[in-house]
Amino acid sequence: MKIKIPFSAESTEIADDHFFLPNFCRSSSGAEGSVFILVLVSELLALLLVLAKLPYLQGTQFWYELALSSLYIQWISLSSAAVLCGLRTRLMHWPSHRAALFSYGFILLDTLLVGLVSQWALAKFHGSMADYFDYLELLKQMLMSGIVGGLVLRYFYVQQQLHQQQKATLIHRLQALQSRIRPHFLFNSMNSIASLIATNPALAEEVVEDLAELFRAALHRVGDQVPLVDELELCRRYVHIEQLRLAERLTVDWQIGDNIPASAQIPLLTLQPLLENAIYHGIQQLPDGGIVNVILKYDAPRLTVKVINPCPLHRLKPKKGHRMALENIQHRLQALYGEHMECLWKEAEGQFEVSLSYSLNSL
């Protein structure tokens, strides 16, 4: 029998989202938002510069100047973003202040190079180097680029710090919520194992393995997504332990839809606490036990999970501990999925039903 216990729940690798500079090369909502902000700020700057010259522009000169300024500024911003994207992997290993200074210096250098190329192109096009090659204009462009580039880098840095603060708060909240969802059956399980050691050592070994898997999952990093089949296997191990204690009083009817994608994921320890509540507050309270129905349905893109259990009529209203556990599960899912999830529970005619629904595409 081999039992593996993880030494640490956190990875020691450098997280990609710990770096203040967005990954402009990655196809994701965050990167697309950063590129959009970059393009928008560049275009607003071009418009502002042209509006400053408005009294001196005649006829179509406004649109000509706007097109030229937009091309020039967008060229600088996008080329700088492209190069910094290529260097991002190396910059991530630098101290933040060094990476920021390098990025700022490169923006100025890129502005100088683009300015030189654009002035040379205009001079060649008009045939007059003297009229279109202006070092003072280059200095002015670098000054404006330095101001705007510094503001944009500062914006990205503040956004990253805010994201890290929100992430830390979320993880702390999830840890606090998950720490309250602990098995009630630890001592009962240990008693079952002790009684089986003499009569059925092989079964006792199976129970120890099941118990180890459950607590290994409890030590896992909060908020992690796991394959749905893994969560179901964890639940079956839990049911196996409880059936040793409740015997024929406990029956679990698994109704799993055939159309659920093999890639479907679920937050770790979401379904198991629902089963635990159904057994602890329902089946255990009934002298004859009953059936717990576990229903999983998929209606693209939403996955719906229902757990239905019988409960005593005089205890139809959930007890305080039951309600607290359900609220904790609801808060965990809200922290992970936000508006993409629904968590409902109801009781009627001796049945208590909990229903969870969330979009598989929301994370």
N, C-alpha and C positions, 0 to 999 in steps of 0.2 A: 504493500500500500504506500503510495507516494502522495504527499500533501505539499502543495506549493503555496507559500505565503509570500506576497510581494514585499520587498524591503521598503520601497518608497512608492508613493502614488504620484509624485511629480516627476516630470522629465527634466534632465539636466541640460538638454540641448537649448540653444538660443532660439527663442520663439520669434517667428517672423513678424508678429504684430507688436513686438517690443521696440521696433525701430521707428523713429519718428517720420522717416521719409516713406511715402506710400509706394507700393509696388505698381508703377504705372504699366508694367508689361503684363501683369496678371489679369486674366479675364474674370473679373468679379465685380459685384456691386460696389464695393469699397473703392477699387481702383478706378472704375468708371466714374464714380462720383468725384474723385480727386482730379481726374483728367478734365471733367466738365468744369470744375471750379477753376482750373488752370486756364482753360480756353475762355471761360466767361470773364475772368479778371483781365486777361490779355485784350479781349475785345473791348471791354469797357475802358481800358487805358487808351486804346487806339481811338475810340470815339471821343474821349475827353481831350486828347491832344488835337484832334481835328476841330472840335468845337471851339478850342482856344484860338484857332486861326480863322474862325468863321467870318469875322468882319473883313478879312482880306481875300476871301475866296469868292470867285465869280462863277455863275452858271454851274457847269458840271464839275468844276474843280473840287467841290466838296466831296463828291463821290470818288473822284480820282484819288484825292488825298486819303480818304477813308480806306479805300481798297489797298493803297500802297502801305499805309501805316499798319493795317491789319495783317497784311502779308509779312511785313517786317517783324512785328511783335510776336505773331503766332510762330514764325520761324524760330525766333529765339527761344520762346517758352517750350515748344514741343521738342526742339532739338536738345535743349538742356535736359528736359524730362527723359528723353530717350537715352542719352548718355548716362545720366545718373541712375537710370533703371538698370543699365548694363553693369554699372559699378556697385550696385546696391549690396550684392552679396559680400563684397569686400568691406564696404563701408559699415556694414552691420557689426563687424568685429572691432571697429574703432570706438574710442570714447565718443560720446554724443557731441561734445564741443568740437572735437577734431573733425568729425563727419560734417557738422554744420558749417564750419569754416571752409572746408574743402568744397562743399556744395555751393556756398556763397561765392567763393573765388571762381569756381568754374562758370557760374552764371555770368559773372563780369567778363571772364575770358571769352565765353561764347558770344556775348554781346559785342565785344570788340571785333571778333572774327567775322560775325555776320554783318556788322557795320562796314567793315573794310570791303567785304565782298559785294555788298549792295551798292556802296559808293563807286566801286570800280565798275560794276555792271551798268549803273546809270551813266557814268562818264563815257564808257565805251558806246552805249546806245546813242547818247547825244553828241558824241565826238568832242567833248570838251572836258578834259581832266581838271582844269583849273576851277570850273564852276561847280563841280559835283564832288570834289575831294576836299572835305572840310574836317580838320582835326578837332576844331572846337565843337562841331556837331557831334563827333564821336564821343568827346568827353561828356557832353550833355546827355547823350543816349546812355552811356555807362552809369552816370549819376542816377538817372531815372530808373534804369534797370536794377541798380543796387538798392534803391528805396523799395521798389515793388517786390523784388526778389527776396529782400529781407522780411518784408511783411508776409509774403506767401510761406516762406520757411517757418516763420514764427507761428503762422496759422496751423501748419501741419504739425508742428511740435506741440502746440496747445491741444490740438485735437487728439493726438496720440496720448498725451498725459491724461486727458479727460476719459479716453477710452480705457486706459489702464485702471483708472480709479473706479470706473463703472464696473469693469470686469472683476476687480478685486472685491468690490461690494457685493456683486452677484455671487461670486464663489463663497464669500463669507456667509451670505444669506442661505445659499444652498446647503452649506455644511451645517449651519444651525438647524435647518429644517430636516435634513437627512439624519442628523444625529438623534432626532426624536423618533425616527422610524426604526426601531430595534425589535428583534423577535421576542415575543413573550414566552416562547417555548424552550428557552435555553435549559432551564433546570429540568423540565419534563423530558427533554431529549437526553440529557445526561443520565437521568434515572432509567430511561428506556435502554440506553447503551449498557449501563451497569447490569440491568437484569438480563440482557441478551448475551453478555460475555460468557456466562456459564452454560447457557442452553443452546445458543446459536451464534458462535463466534463469527461466522461468515457474514451473517446479517448485521451483527454489531459493527463489523468493519465497514459495511456499506453505509450504515447510518453515520459513522464518523466521517466518511468521505463526503456524504451529502452535507453534513453540518459544516465541514471545512470549506466547501464550495460556497455556501451561503455567507459565511463570515469573510471569505476572501472577496466576495462581491461587495460586502459592506465596507471593506477597506479601500475599494477602488476610488478613483478620482470622481468627485461629484460632478453631475451634469453630463457625464460621458454617454454617448450613444453606443448601443450595442445591437447586434443583429437580433431581430425579434425571436428567432429560433433559440438563441442563447438565453434570453429572458424566460422563454417557455420551459427550457430545460431546467433552469434554476427553480422555477415554480414547481415542476414535477418532483424535483429533489425535496422541496419543502413539503409537498403533499405526501411523499413517501414517508417522511419522518412523522408527520401528524397521523397518518393512517396506522402506524404502530401503536399510537396512544389511543386513538378513537375506534380503531378496527372497523367493523361493518357500519358504524354510525356515520362514517364519512364516505361520501361518493362525490367524485368530481367529474362532471360531464364537459368534455372539451369540444367546443363547436368552433372550429377554425376554418375560415373560408378558403376555398381552393384557389381563388384569384389573388391572394395576397402576394405581392412581389417578393422574390427571394432576397432582394436587397433591402427590404423594409427594416427600419431601425426604430428603437424605442429607448428612452432614457433608462439607464440602469436602475433596478429596484423600483420600478413603477407598478408592475402587475403583482409582484410578490406581496407587497404590503396590503393590496386589496384582498388577495386570497387569505392572508393572515387575519384581517379584520372579519372576513366572512366566516372563517372557522371559529375564531376566538369569541366573537360577539353573536354568532348565529348558531352554527352546528353544535358547539360545545354547550350551549344553554338549553338544548332540546334533549330530553331523555332518549328519544328514538333517533336523534341525529337528522340527517337529511342530505339533499343533493345540492352541491354548489355548481352553478352553470357558468362556464367561462366562454364567452362568445366574442369572436374577433371577425369583423367584417371590413372589407375594403371597397370603398366607392371613390375612385380616383378623383382627387389626390388624397382623400381623407381616410384615415384608419380609425375605426371605432372599436373600443374595447369595453365589454360589459361583464360585470360580475354580479350574479344574482344568487342570493342565499335565503333560506327560510329563517325566520326569527320568531321568538315567542310573541304572541299577540299582546301580552301585558307589557312587553318591552319593545313595542314597535318603533317608538321614538329612539334614535341612536343615543347611547350613553355618551357621557362627556368625553371619555377616552376615545370612543369610536369617532365622534365628530371631530376631535382634534386631529386624529390621524388622517382623516379625509381632507381636512382643511390644509394640513401640511403637504399632502400629495398635490392638492390643487395649486398651492403656492409654488411648489417646485416646478410644475408644468407651466404656470404663468410666467415664472422667471425665465424659463427656457424658450417658450413659444409665443408668449404675449397674446395678442388677439387671435392667433391661429389655433388656439385650443379651446375646448369646452370640457367642463367637469361638472356633472350633475349627479345627484342622488335623490332617490325617492323611496317611500315605503307605503305599501298597501296590501291588504289581505294576506298578512303573514309573510310577505316577501320584501326583501330589501335589495334595491338595485343601484349599482354605481355604474356610471357611463362616462368614459373618457373618449374624446375625439380630437384629433389633430391632423394637420397636413404633413405628409411625408416630405414635402418640398419646402417647409418653413425654416429649416436649419441648414 
